Amino acid sequence: MNAPQPMSPLTSGPPPASASKPRPGWARRLTPLLETHISLPPFALLLIVALWVVTFHMIRTERAAAEQGAREGARKLAETYEAQMARSLSGIDQTLKMLKYAVERDGPAPALATLRQRGLLPPAMLFVAAVADRHGVLVARSPSPPPGPPVDISHEPHFTMHRAADTGMPYASRASGDSMRHEPHLHFTRRLNDAKGGFAGIAIIVTDPAYFTSAYERSREGDHGMLGLVGDDGVVRAMRIGDQVSWGQHLPMALLKDGQVRLDTVAGDGTPRYLCARRLHGFGMYAIVGLDAKEAMAAFARRERTWLAAAATGTALLAILVALLSAWSWQAARARRSVRHAQETYAAASEASVDAFFVFRSVFGADGSIVDLEIEMANGRAEKMTGRSLDQLRGTRICELMPHYRRNGVFAAMARVARDGGVEQAEWLAEVGTMAGRWLHLRVVQVEGGAFAMISDINERKLAADRIVHMAHHDDLTGLPNRTMLRLRLTEAIVEAERKQECVALVFVDLDGFKLINDGLGHSAGDELLKVIGQRMQACLRRGDTLARFGGDEFVLLLPATRPDPQALAPLLDKLRHAVQEPAQVAGQSVQVSCSAGVVMYPRDGRDADTLLMNADAAMYRAKDGGRNNYRFYTRDMNARGEENLVLLDGLRQSLDASMADDGGAHGFTLLYQPKIELASGRMFGVEALLRWEHPEHGQIAPARFIGLAEDSGMIVDIGDWALRTACRQAMAWRAAGLPPITVSVNVSPRQFEERRLVERVAAALADSGLPPDGLELEVTETLIMRDLAQSIAKMRTLQQMGVSLSIDDFGTGYSSLSSLKSFPISRLKIDQTFVRELADNPGDQAIATAVISLGHKLKLRVIAEGVETEAQCAFLRAHGCDEMQGYLFSKPVPPERIAALLLEEPCQPEAA
Ligand SMILES: Nc1nc2c(ncn2[C@@H]2O[C@H](COP(=O)(O)O[C@H]3[C@@H](O)[C@H](n4cnc5c(=O)[nH]c(N)nc54)O[C@@H]3COP(=O)(O)O)[C@@H](O)[C@H]2O)c(=O)[nH]1
């Protein structure tokens, strides 16, 4: 999403309204009940109960119908059986009546024979017809009995009852065997009367009980149905259940209610049956039919099982369905709860959030593409950011709210996210609206049916980040680009120059004398000066040039697209030099520094940043060596300086070691002595000891070259100690030679002065040499004293108390305040040769020199000028009351023998240069 336009409020509205309308309590309480997994099981249970109620109802109805059918069946079968039995018994009774008539008329045997002949007897296979006389002896029988004794039935009930009374009714005996037939059989009998109506015996029809149950049909009565004849006495005459024929059982009399159907277990087999008895008139018997309840209800039982199975299956299916639906619903509810929880958390978080949230719903066109995005939800921060209430925002389309989003690609990007997913982000500086002037960050992600946009106010973070980036690339003090930034720009400039075939100039600038100001006036003064110098240098540059502070008092100028000729830079470099040299007011004082610069050109002096910087640094050092306040263009030989330093340091170390082992002078160190002359008398009152060093291979090395190295490496402490002891010994030697006593001045470097044992070393040098303390003067610089004023003064006091005098060297170049100068325990001020050099012509130097002379005198100090080379300088100094001088005008530093010679020449005359 590229540089979106500000998402700004289009209108300003009233304070945002509350975002959500709470639902009534009853609605909230009812809502869970609507969950499927809660409402469905009871509903399903109701369904199941209903199913079973219907099922049982139907079963009960069916059972009743089946029972009714069974009863009806039993009744009908009973009726049918009754009819059959009535016919059979009627037939038997007819036969008995015929037999009775015939016997009473013809006698037993003829009667039977006649009836048989006429076919009026029942089939012999089934029936036996017999006649017993009044004594109970069977007298006739058809079919004829096997031969044997007469059969007596006089004790049989069917005989005795007829004998006892003439009922006029036939009689059916219980099934029993007798002497005529052993297997049980039934006797149907009628009384025979004689002519007078007296008992004449009985007519008998005997038949098997099975005869009365032969009507049994499985198709009607079933496998366990029952048919039977029962006497009024409740005793079964014949009964068939399935294939079993039986007799003799006692049935409850209650069963024998005519035509009534009862469910009972009477047959002794424990099987419940629907029983129906029908009264058979004539013989005092009942025809009884029983249908096995199980068989009668078998169809119903099957249907019942089907119903139950269907209901059970339905129940099981419903239970499974409900379980599945409930599980699904529970899962869905759980998911919804977690979504709701997340939404509530989100809502709470979003309301508390400092970011604005918008939920957009995609609006689709006819072709299915997203044509707009409609705000569905926004948080309080979004209301504030847009100045619209949620009610106003809801339903608003993004392209209505921010029409420019169509043009600048923001809408397209959001629609892309809504359609394809992914994330789009953008940062921009709002230009209008409530957020105008603030940095905003937009992040859009896909949500179901649309997109979610989060707008964060990243102004503070952005500015902080910018600040950090700025800090990382700029110098804190001057605000100029720093070393890192310069490297980046230099690298870019090289790339650009390479592409365009151009040159780049790099100028390494180091301030001359800055250290003195920094050490002397304090760091804040130094800082102030650096800022001023930075501004001045910046003012000399073009747009597109870079001035960087490289650290300390080093600056680097990057000048892209310069002419290949380095000399073309000369005007700029001079301008820079002059700008730097202008006096500056810092810490209430006017100070002045100059600068030394080294210049390199890309591609001539290096093709990469490191090489160019290194060579510019080397050139700058060469400029410093060359007297400062100038610049040098880099040449290949300049890089040799670093290596030179190493060689010199090594040589110094060797010489120092040798000097400490052997004081004989073979180590390379020597001292020259420069006379100090009293101006008024021309008398040499002292000498300054000046160190010289001869490198074993490279010969004489200038002090300005090796003193700094010795100072930096710390070797100056021991070298200075050697110089101190040598100078003291020499001074004492002169005295011992009878020469006029003179003071010997020895230079003390900052490191030497700060060394803990300085006073002891001085005392030791004096003691070793025998030189009285007033024969020694130590020269220290203002800067050295100002480093740690209190300690310096304390040390100087100690030395003074020892009798050693102190002078301030190079006075005027440091920045000691007058008040502190007053407290210095010194006896002499030395005007620095830089003020003496142009003393004859330069009013500024003249002013400084006269001021120093005057100041020194006011403080009751002697004033000496160094570097006096001309008569004019000497004349000026003398005319302005300067007390002493030293310089080539009188003598260069010379060996001790020459000093001895000079001491013999009184007054001192100038030495030939
Ligand atoms: N700590 C120590 N510093 C020392 C010692 N010996 C010397 N030095 C310091 O080295 C600097 C350079 O010294 P040198 O090259 O010896 O220069 C001195 C004089 O030779 C020179 N001078 C004297 N008269 C004239 C003159 O008329 N013209 C002219 N161009 N130069 C002249 O001035 C230097 C004297 O310096 P100063 O100390 O400020 O008096 C120098 O800073 C020495 O201090 C040492 O043993 N220890």
Ligand as a Chemical Component Dictionary entry (heavy atoms), coordinates in Angstrom:
data_LIG
# 
_chem_comp.id                   LIG 
_chem_comp.type                 NON-POLYMER 
_chem_comp.pdbx_formal_charge   0 
_chem_comp.three_letter_code    LIG 
# 
loop_
_chem_comp_atom.comp_id 
_chem_comp_atom.atom_id 
_chem_comp_atom.alt_atom_id 
_chem_comp_atom.type_symbol 
_chem_comp_atom.charge 
_chem_comp_atom.model_Cartn_x 
_chem_comp_atom.model_Cartn_y 
_chem_comp_atom.model_Cartn_z 
_chem_comp_atom.pdbx_ordinal 
LIG N1  N1  N 0 59.741 18.288 27.849 1  
LIG C1  C1  C 0 60.778 18.663 27.153 2  
LIG N2  N2  N 0 60.605 19.415 26.072 3  
LIG C2  C2  C 0 61.666 19.773 25.389 4  
LIG C3  C3  C 0 62.939 19.420 25.782 5  
LIG N3  N3  N 0 63.778 19.934 24.869 6  
LIG C4  C4  C 0 63.052 20.573 23.982 7  
LIG N4  N4  N 0 61.766 20.502 24.266 8  
LIG C5  C5  C 0 60.617 21.073 23.588 9  
LIG O1  O1  O 0 60.697 20.759 22.270 10 
LIG C6  C6  C 0 60.150 21.801 21.502 11 
LIG C7  C7  C 0 61.073 22.143 20.399 12 
LIG O2  O2  O 0 62.302 22.450 20.909 13 
LIG P1  P1  P 0 63.473 22.907 19.997 14 
LIG O3  O3  O 0 63.337 22.324 18.664 15 
LIG O4  O4  O 0 64.616 22.667 20.772 16 
LIG O5  O5  O 0 63.149 24.405 19.832 17 
LIG C8  C8  C 0 63.476 25.297 20.855 18 
LIG C9  C9  C 0 64.489 26.286 20.325 19 
LIG O6  O6  O 0 65.455 25.693 19.542 20 
LIG C10 C10 C 0 63.643 27.211 19.586 21 
LIG N5  N5  N 0 64.246 28.537 19.448 22 
LIG C11 C11 C 0 64.966 29.238 20.328 23 
LIG N6  N6  N 0 65.311 30.445 19.788 24 
LIG C12 C12 C 0 64.734 30.504 18.614 25 
LIG C13 C13 C 0 64.627 31.438 17.622 26 
LIG O7  O7  O 0 65.189 32.559 17.697 27 
LIG N7  N7  N 0 64.000 31.149 16.479 28 
LIG C14 C14 C 0 63.352 29.910 16.353 29 
LIG N8  N8  N 0 62.714 29.683 15.240 30 
LIG N9  N9  N 0 63.414 29.003 17.294 31 
LIG C15 C15 C 0 64.068 29.278 18.383 32 
LIG O8  O8  O 0 62.516 27.330 20.385 33 
LIG C16 C16 C 0 62.297 26.179 21.153 34 
LIG C17 C17 C 0 62.285 26.579 22.586 35 
LIG O9  O9  O 0 61.100 26.196 23.065 36 
LIG P2  P2  P 0 60.573 26.556 24.474 37 
LIG O10 O10 O 0 60.629 25.269 25.297 38 
LIG O11 O11 O 0 59.154 26.979 24.307 39 
LIG O12 O12 O 0 61.445 27.568 25.013 40 
LIG C18 C18 C 0 59.941 22.981 22.421 41 
LIG O13 O13 O 0 58.613 23.138 22.731 42 
LIG C19 C19 C 0 60.645 22.556 23.645 43 
LIG O14 O14 O 0 59.993 23.037 24.828 44 
LIG C20 C20 C 0 63.073 18.641 26.941 45 
LIG O15 O15 O 0 64.173 18.321 27.394 46 
LIG N10 N10 N 0 61.993 18.327 27.606 47 
# 
loop_
_chem_comp_bond.comp_id 
_chem_comp_bond.atom_id_1 
_chem_comp_bond.atom_id_2 
_chem_comp_bond.value_order 
_chem_comp_bond.pdbx_ordinal 
LIG N1  C1  SING 1  
LIG C1  N2  DOUB 2  
LIG C1  N10 SING 3  
LIG N2  C2  SING 4  
LIG C2  C3  DOUB 5  
LIG C2  N4  SING 6  
LIG C3  N3  SING 7  
LIG C3  C20 SING 8  
LIG N3  C4  DOUB 9  
LIG C4  N4  SING 10 
LIG N4  C5  SING 11 
LIG C5  O1  SING 12 
LIG C5  C19 SING 13 
LIG O1  C6  SING 14 
LIG C6  C7  SING 15 
LIG C6  C18 SING 16 
LIG C7  O2  SING 17 
LIG O2  P1  SING 18 
LIG P1  O3  DOUB 19 
LIG P1  O4  SING 20 
LIG P1  O5  SING 21 
LIG O5  C8  SING 22 
LIG C8  C9  SING 23 
LIG C8  C16 SING 24 
LIG C9  O6  SING 25 
LIG C9  C10 SING 26 
LIG C10 N5  SING 27 
LIG C10 O8  SING 28 
LIG N5  C11 SING 29 
LIG N5  C15 SING 30 
LIG C11 N6  DOUB 31 
LIG N6  C12 SING 32 
LIG C12 C13 SING 33 
LIG C12 C15 DOUB 34 
LIG C13 O7  DOUB 35 
LIG C13 N7  SING 36 
LIG N7  C14 SING 37 
LIG C14 N8  SING 38 
LIG C14 N9  DOUB 39 
LIG N9  C15 SING 40 
LIG O8  C16 SING 41 
LIG C16 C17 SING 42 
LIG C17 O9  SING 43 
LIG O9  P2  SING 44 
LIG P2  O10 DOUB 45 
LIG P2  O11 SING 46 
LIG P2  O12 SING 47 
LIG C18 O13 SING 48 
LIG C18 C19 SING 49 
LIG C19 O14 SING 50 
LIG C20 O15 DOUB 51 
LIG C20 N10 SING 52 
# 
